[in-house]
């Protein structure tokens, strides 16, 4: 019984992580589109997408490495609070 419950909780965690990943990637994609389109706030969506994904994903690590030093420091201060 415990093994079945453990498998179910593992599946639920994986599904949750999948939806968080999709949400972060979509925010980044819409942010990139927003850099070109005047209606969508591009940088804001890119930052939100990176914050959703966190530092563990390759996409967010790449974007964090491209950010200016001041933005990185502000994100780290917010993370440490």
PANUVEX-210143 format. One record per residue: residue number from 1; z negated, y, x of N, C-alpha, C in turn. Coordinates in steps of 0.2 Angstrom, whole numbers, plus 2048, in hexadecimal, padded with zeros to 3 digits. Last residue first. Example, Ala and Ser with C-alpha at 12.3 -4.5 7.8 and 13.67 -1.06 7.14 Angstrom:
PANUVEX-210143
2; 7DD; 7F5; 840; 7DC; 7FB; 844; 7D9; 800; 840
1; 7D9; 7E4; 842; 7D9; 7EA; 83E; 7D9; 7F0; 842
***
This chain:
PANUVEX-210143
81; 7FF; 8B9; 84F; 7FA; 8BC; 84A; 7F7; 8B7; 846
80; 809; 8B4; 856; 802; 8B3; 858; 7FD; 8B5; 854
79; 815; 8B9; 84F; 813; 8B2; 84F; 80C; 8B0; 851
78; 814; 8C6; 853; 814; 8C4; 84B; 812; 8BD; 84B
77; 817; 8C5; 860; 811; 8C8; 85E; 80F; 8C6; 857
76; 824; 8C0; 860; 81E; 8BC; 863; 817; 8BF; 861
75; 82B; 8CA; 85A; 82B; 8C3; 857; 825; 8BF; 859
74; 82A; 8D4; 864; 827; 8D5; 85D; 826; 8CE; 859
73; 830; 8CE; 86F; 829; 8CF; 86F; 826; 8D0; 868
72; 83D; 8CD; 86A; 83A; 8C7; 86C; 832; 8C8; 86C
71; 840; 8DA; 869; 840; 8D6; 863; 83C; 8D0; 864
70; 840; 8DE; 877; 83C; 8E1; 872; 83B; 8DD; 86C
69; 84B; 8D6; 87C; 844; 8D5; 87E; 83F; 8D8; 879
68; 858; 8D1; 870; 855; 8D5; 875; 84D; 8D4; 876
67; 85D; 8C0; 86F; 85A; 8C6; 86C; 858; 8CA; 872
66; 862; 8B4; 874; 866; 8BA; 874; 863; 8C0; 871
65; 857; 8AB; 872; 859; 8AD; 879; 85E; 8B3; 879
64; 858; 8AA; 864; 852; 8AD; 867; 853; 8AF; 86F
63; 863; 8A2; 863; 863; 8A9; 860; 85D; 8AD; 863
62; 85F; 896; 869; 865; 89A; 86C; 865; 8A1; 869
61; 855; 892; 861; 853; 894; 868; 859; 898; 86B
60; 85B; 890; 855; 856; 896; 856; 855; 897; 85D
59; 863; 885; 859; 866; 88B; 856; 861; 891; 857
58; 85A; 87B; 85C; 85E; 87E; 861; 861; 884; 85F
57; 849; 87D; 856; 850; 87B; 855; 854; 87E; 85B
56; 83C; 882; 859; 83E; 87B; 85A; 845; 879; 85A
55; 838; 88E; 855; 83A; 88D; 85B; 83D; 886; 85D
54; 83E; 891; 844; 839; 890; 849; 83C; 88F; 850
53; 845; 892; 838; 846; 88C; 83C; 841; 88B; 841
52; 840; 89E; 833; 83F; 898; 82F; 840; 892; 833
51; 843; 8A7; 83D; 83C; 8A6; 83C; 83B; 8A0; 837
50; 851; 8A6; 83C; 84E; 8A4; 842; 847; 8A3; 841
49; 853; 8AC; 82F; 855; 8A5; 830; 852; 8A2; 837
48; 84E; 8B9; 831; 84B; 8B4; 82C; 84C; 8AD; 82E
47; 858; 8BD; 83A; 851; 8BD; 83C; 84D; 8B8; 837
46; 863; 8BD; 832; 863; 8B9; 838; 85C; 8B8; 83A
45; 85F; 8C6; 828; 860; 8BF; 826; 860; 8BA; 82C
44; 85F; 8D2; 82F; 859; 8D0; 82C; 85A; 8C8; 82A
43; 86C; 8D3; 834; 867; 8D2; 839; 861; 8CF; 835
42; 873; 8D5; 827; 875; 8D0; 82B; 86F; 8CE; 830
41; 873; 8D8; 816; 86F; 8DA; 81D; 86F; 8D5; 822
40; 882; 8D9; 80E; 87D; 8D5; 810; 879; 8D8; 816
39; 88C; 8E3; 80D; 888; 8E2; 807; 881; 8DE; 80A
38; 896; 8E4; 817; 891; 8E9; 817; 88B; 8E8; 811
37; 899; 8D6; 822; 899; 8D9; 81B; 894; 8DE; 81A
36; 895; 8D3; 82F; 89C; 8D5; 82E; 89C; 8D9; 827
35; 888; 8CF; 82E; 88A; 8D4; 834; 891; 8D7; 833
34; 888; 8C6; 824; 886; 8CD; 823; 887; 8D2; 828
33; 88C; 8BA; 82B; 891; 8BD; 826; 88F; 8C5; 825
32; 880; 8B9; 831; 886; 8BA; 835; 88B; 8BD; 831
31; 878; 8B7; 826; 876; 8BC; 82A; 87C; 8BE; 82F
30; 87D; 8AB; 821; 87E; 8B1; 81D; 87C; 8B7; 821
29; 878; 8A3; 82C; 880; 8A3; 82A; 881; 8A9; 826
28; 86B; 8A4; 82B; 86E; 8A6; 831; 876; 8A7; 830
27; 868; 89F; 81F; 866; 8A5; 820; 86A; 8A8; 826
26; 86D; 891; 821; 870; 896; 81C; 86F; 89D; 81D
25; 863; 88D; 82A; 86A; 88E; 82C; 86E; 892; 828
24; 857; 88E; 822; 858; 892; 828; 85F; 893; 82A
23; 85B; 884; 818; 859; 88B; 816; 85A; 890; 81C
22; 85C; 879; 820; 862; 87B; 81C; 861; 883; 81A
21; 84E; 878; 824; 854; 878; 829; 85A; 87B; 826
20; 848; 876; 818; 846; 87C; 81C; 84C; 87D; 821
19; 84E; 86A; 814; 84F; 870; 810; 84D; 876; 814
18; 849; 861; 81F; 850; 862; 81E; 851; 868; 81A
17; 83B; 862; 81D; 83E; 865; 823; 845; 866; 822
16; 83B; 85B; 810; 838; 862; 811; 83B; 865; 817
15; 83F; 84E; 814; 843; 852; 80F; 841; 85A; 810
14; 835; 84B; 81D; 83C; 84C; 820; 840; 850; 81B
13; 82A; 84A; 814; 82A; 84F; 81A; 831; 850; 81C
12; 82E; 840; 80C; 82D; 847; 809; 82D; 84C; 80F
11; 82E; 835; 815; 834; 837; 812; 834; 83E; 80F
10; 820; 835; 818; 825; 836; 81D; 82C; 839; 81B
9; 81B; 831; 80C; 819; 838; 80E; 81E; 83A; 814
8; 821; 824; 80B; 822; 829; 806; 821; 830; 809
7; 81B; 81E; 815; 822; 81F; 815; 824; 824; 811
6; 80D; 81E; 811; 80F; 821; 817; 817; 823; 818
5; 80E; 816; 806; 80C; 81D; 805; 80E; 821; 80B
4; 811; 80A; 80C; 816; 80D; 807; 815; 814; 806
3; 806; 808; 813; 80C; 809; 817; 811; 80C; 812
2; 7FC; 806; 80A; 7FC; 80C; 80E; 802; 80D; 812
1; 800; 7FA; 804; 800; 800; 800; 800; 806; 804
***
